[in-house]
Amino acid sequence: MQSFTLRQATKDDYPGIYVLLRKAFKDDENSAHNEAEIVAGLLREESFLAEFSIVAVMDDQIIGYILLSPIEIINGPEVNKALALAPLAVHPSLQRMGIGAALIEKVHELAEEKGHSLILVTGHDTYYPRFGYREAKNYSISVPFNIPSKFVMVKFLNGYSGKAISGKVKYPAPFYY
């Protein structure tokens, strides 16, 4: 495989990101197939964090994408800030070649540099644990979607133990499309 580079996405990348998302999730039986629409909405959100919108590029083509978005974990009057990893996408013909892993490691590094302590993901329960993700239910963190708890995972950053954060996740509006 040829080498690829990771960089922050730009507005010029958006059309390529949307095409990639449609291809990457087209045959995913666990997908609602609305990832491109969710990302389009997230990119327009006032809370959008451009530094966490990363593309993998090979031969001037977008072959991978990852996005972290701000979320809140609410427990009564207590509100904790966190990040949601969604989506992670790699072109179907290039999956299982380390591109997804490189994207995940990159956003973990960026999130730690910015002082974040928690990333939440709803995704494959056999993939994300290799990056340190653990079931969110073990920390009394839940999501407002009807999905099995084994697919809802958290990763703690900057030495955080997760003891003080619990509650229900509130996502930005586009996640509810």
C-alpha positions in Angstrom: 0.0 0.0 0.0 1.1 3.5 -0.8 1.7 5.9 2.1 -1.0 8.2 3.3 -1.0 11.5 5.2 -3.3 12.8 7.9 -4.3 16.4 8.1 -7.1 18.7 9.3 -10.0 18.7 6.9 -10.9 21.9 5.0 -14.1 23.0 3.4 -12.7 21.9 0.0 -12.6 18.3 1.4 -16.3 18.2 2.3 -17.6 16.8 -1.0 -14.9 14.0 -0.8 -15.8 13.3 2.8 -19.5 12.9 2.0 -18.6 10.5 -0.9 -16.3 8.5 1.4 -19.0 8.3 4.2 -21.6 6.9 1.8 -19.1 4.3 0.4 -17.8 3.3 3.8 -21.2 2.7 5.5 -23.1 1.5 2.4 -23.0 -2.2 3.4 -22.7 -1.8 7.2 -25.7 -3.6 8.7 -25.3 -1.6 11.9 -25.6 1.7 10.1 -28.6 3.9 9.6 -26.8 5.1 6.5 -27.2 8.7 7.5 -23.5 9.4 8.4 -23.0 11.9 5.6 -26.1 13.9 6.6 -25.0 13.9 10.3 -21.5 15.1 9.4 -22.9 17.8 7.1 -25.0 19.0 10.0 -22.1 18.8 12.5 -19.9 20.8 10.2 -22.5 23.6 10.3 -22.9 23.5 14.1 -21.6 26.5 16.1 -19.9 24.1 18.4 -18.0 22.4 15.5 -14.3 21.9 16.5 -12.3 22.0 13.2 -9.1 20.7 14.9 -10.9 17.4 15.4 -12.0 16.9 11.8 -9.2 14.8 10.2 -8.8 13.3 6.8 -6.4 10.6 5.6 -5.2 11.4 2.1 -3.5 9.2 -0.6 -2.7 10.5 -4.1 -4.9 13.6 -3.4 -7.9 11.4 -2.6 -9.7 11.3 0.7 -9.4 7.7 1.9 -10.3 8.1 5.6 -12.1 10.5 7.9 -12.6 10.9 11.6 -14.5 13.6 13.6 -14.7 14.4 17.3 -17.7 16.5 18.4 -18.4 18.1 21.7 -21.0 16.4 23.9 -22.3 16.8 27.4 -22.8 14.1 30.0 -25.7 15.2 32.2 -26.4 13.9 35.7 -29.0 16.1 37.4 -27.6 19.6 37.7 -24.1 18.3 36.9 -22.9 18.8 33.3 -19.6 17.4 32.2 -18.0 18.2 28.8 -16.7 15.3 26.7 -16.2 14.4 23.0 -18.0 11.9 20.7 -16.0 10.0 18.1 -18.4 9.8 15.1 -17.8 8.9 12.4 -14.7 6.9 11.7 -14.6 5.9 8.0 -12.1 4.3 5.7 -12.6 3.6 2.0 -13.9 0.0 1.8 -11.0 -1.1 -0.5 -8.4 0.1 2.0 -9.8 -1.1 5.3 -7.7 -3.3 7.6 -4.5 -1.5 6.5 -4.0 0.7 9.6 -5.7 3.9 8.3 -8.5 3.8 10.9 -6.0 3.1 13.6 -3.8 6.1 12.5 -6.9 8.4 12.5 -8.0 7.2 16.0 -4.5 7.6 17.4 -4.2 11.1 15.9 -7.5 12.4 17.4 -6.6 10.8 20.8 -3.3 12.8 20.7 -5.1 16.0 19.7 -7.7 15.6 22.4 -5.1 15.0 25.0 -3.1 18.1 23.9 -6.3 20.1 24.3 -6.9 18.8 27.8 -9.9 16.6 27.2 -10.6 13.7 29.6 -13.2 11.5 27.9 -14.2 10.4 24.4 -17.3 8.4 23.8 -18.0 6.2 20.8 -20.9 4.1 19.6 -19.3 1.5 17.4 -18.0 -2.0 16.9 -17.4 -3.7 20.2 -14.5 -5.8 18.8 -12.6 -2.9 17.2 -12.5 0.0 19.7 -11.4 -1.9 22.8 -7.9 -2.2 21.2 -7.6 1.5 21.5 -8.5 1.6 25.2 -12.3 2.0 24.9 -14.4 0.3 27.6 -18.2 -0.1 28.0 -19.7 3.1 29.1 -22.3 1.3 31.3 -19.4 0.4 33.6 -19.2 4.1 34.4 -23.0 4.7 34.5 -22.8 6.6 31.2 -25.7 6.1 28.8 -26.8 7.4 25.4 -30.3 8.5 24.2 -30.4 5.9 21.5 -31.7 2.3 21.6 -28.6 0.4 21.0 -27.0 -2.5 22.9 -24.7 -1.2 25.7 -21.7 -3.3 24.4 -21.6 -0.8 21.5 -21.3 2.3 23.7 -17.8 2.8 24.9 -15.6 5.4 26.5 -11.9 6.2 26.5 -10.3 8.2 29.3 -7.5 10.6 28.5 -4.9 12.5 30.5 -4.8 10.0 33.3 -8.5 10.5 34.1 -10.1 7.5 35.9 -13.8 8.2 35.1 -14.9 8.1 38.7 -16.6 11.5 38.8 -18.4 11.4 35.4 -21.7 9.6 35.0 -25.1 10.4 33.4 -26.9 10.6 30.1 -25.1 11.9 27.0 -26.5 14.9 25.2 -25.3 15.0 21.6 -25.4 18.0 19.1 -28.7 18.2 17.2 -27.4 16.5 14.0 -27.0 13.2 15.8 -30.7 13.0 16.1 -31.4 13.1 12.3 
